[in-house]
Each structure stands twice: as structure tokens, then as C-alpha cells.
């Protein structure tokens, strides 16, 4: 979205000034056909929907792509997309301080924790790095964390977007509830 471009790439005294610069730059890039408009997304209950720019995806996955970009903006971790790690295909992979990271954004509160998430965790067996799982709210994060207790050999860390936005020094929680940083 324009706000994500503004926070990540543009300088200015206020967020509004950065958004204005980003909006002008994106308009120029769209005219030159260098940036694709993917769709629109409504991230809050009220207000205008935001135009989404980026790689092509299914209309049902636009919000998920926005949340992956939001993770990139909030953490500063540059993500590579569509790379397999172990037998799993995470939403993104990256590196921080020499540690390999696999990122899973839990955009769907509908995936059953017992079957689907357990199968997802099994695919990460043998991955030598951290699997970072970001949920939308605390209750979903706790359900995901509880489902991961049998996978102690995988370095699974959980958080929410609110914790990342708050800028906590240790926003990540492991499967047994201990806070940590990456």
C-alpha cells in the first residue's frame, strides 16, 4: 500500500508528507507500467480502502500479501518469496544476524489448529533456523503456540502484529511462553 511504501522508502518530517511523496512516485511508476496495481484492501473497520501494489496474486490472497509486506516494514527483514525450506514453503525467508528465518503469516483464523497447523509444523522438521509465526491477535497466537508443544525440536517463535507495532524489545514468544528476541 502507499502507506507501507512511505514508511519503508521515503523520508519526511511526518507520515503524511512521506505518504504524499510515495503517492506521487507510485503514480509515475504506474504510468510507466513499472508497478502493478493488484487490488484494494480494507485493513480497518472504517475509512477508505487502500490500493495494493506489487506482485500478482489471487484476489483472495491480496490481504495476506499486504500483511507479509507489513511484516517486512515493521521488522526491517528483507524477505525472499517462493523458496522452500525443509519440506515447507513459507510466506517468506530471510536472514538476521546470520540466523536463517522462515516467516509464516497467519492471516486465516479459520485453519484448524489441530490438523492443518500440526501438518504445517511437521513440514518444518529438519529446518536449521527460526520459524517466525505472526498472528493477528493474542488469542490466535496462544492457540498456535499450544499446538506447537509437541514440536520442540523446531525453533518456532510466535508474535502478533500489535506487538511488532509497539516496538517491544522482545516481541517473540516460544512454545512454552518464554519471551525472546530474534
Long-range contacts (C-beta under 8 A, 24 or more apart in sequence): 1-41, 1-43, 1-50, 1-51, 1-52, 1-53, 1-66, 1-69, 2-26, 2-50, 2-51, 2-53, 3-50, 4-66, 4-69, 4-70, 4-73, 5-53, 7-73, 8-72, 8-73, 26-53, 38-62, 38-65, 41-66, 55-81, 63-107, 64-91, 64-105, 64-107, 67-105, 67-107, 67-134, 67-161, 68-92, 68-103, 68-105, 70-161, 71-103, 71-105, 71-134, 71-161, 71-164, 74-161, 74-164, 74-165, 75-164, 77-101, 77-103, 79-103, 85-124, 85-127, 85-129, 86-123, 86-124, 86-125, 86-126, 86-127, 87-123, 87-124, 87-125, 87-126, 88-120, 88-123, 88-124, 88-127, 90-131, 96-182, 99-129, 99-130, 99-182, 100-127, 100-128, 100-129, 100-130, 101-129, 101-130, 101-131, 101-132, 101-182, 102-127, 102-129, 102-130, 102-131, 102-132, 103-132, 103-134, 104-131, 104-132, 104-133, 104-134, 105-134, 106-133, 106-134, 106-135, 106-136, 106-140, 106-144, 107-136, 109-136, 109-140, 113-143, 113-144, 113-146, 113-147, 114-147, 117-144, 117-147, 117-148, 118-147, 118-150, 121-147, 121-148, 121-151, 121-154, 121-156, 122-151, 124-151, 124-154, 124-156, 125-151, 125-153, 125-154, 127-154, 129-155, 130-155, 130-156, 130-157, 130-182, 131-155, 131-156, 131-157, 132-157, 132-159, 132-172, 132-182, 133-157, 133-158, 133-159, 134-158, 134-159, 134-160, 134-161, 134-164, 135-159, 135-160, 135-161, 136-160, 136-161, 137-162, 138-162, 141-173, 145-173, 145-175, 145-177, 148-175, 149-175, 149-176, 151-175, 157-182
